[in-house]
Amino acid sequence: MKKIDLGQTIGILANLGVIAGIIFLGLELRQNNELLAAQARQAQLEARSSATTLILNNPELAQIAYTASVGEPLAPEEGYVYETYVVNQIAQMQWQYGEYAAGYIDRIPIPAWRVAAQIPRWQEIYRSINISSSSEFAQFMEDNVLSN
């Protein structure tokens, strides 16, 4: 029987340590990805609720949003407030779409987006902020939200 010298033993143990380290690294990366996905879902929930909370806590904005939704004209100041609100909504939609496209969240609230996009003033603002027609988000919006 052949004896294994101390150097070979240390080499084998070092290789086993490297393999164990790689396995632990893989487990940690998976946990990190799960945590990132959970954070993305939490941020999506906060984005959804922030728009609702904003309307509920601001009766003036609620009135402006309602006036726009029924197609009545807005005063210039109201138009500015509504435009700012819609641009914020679109930015949140774009973020949510990006997270969805990256696979961090499972779905996006397309039916709610369609409700918002039915408002003619909302569509005007969307088209005026110059989202590139070649961007994936713009194409997604045209195909799934604005066309329905």
Secondary structure, 3 states (H helix, E strand, C coil): CCCCCHHHHHHHHHHHHHHHHHHHHHHHHHHHHHHHHHHHHHHHHHHHHHHHHHHHHCHHHHHHHHHHHCCCCCCHHHHHHHHHHHHHHHHHHHHHHHHHHCCCCCCCCHHHHHHHHCCHHHHHHHHHCCCCCCCHHHHHHHHHHHCC
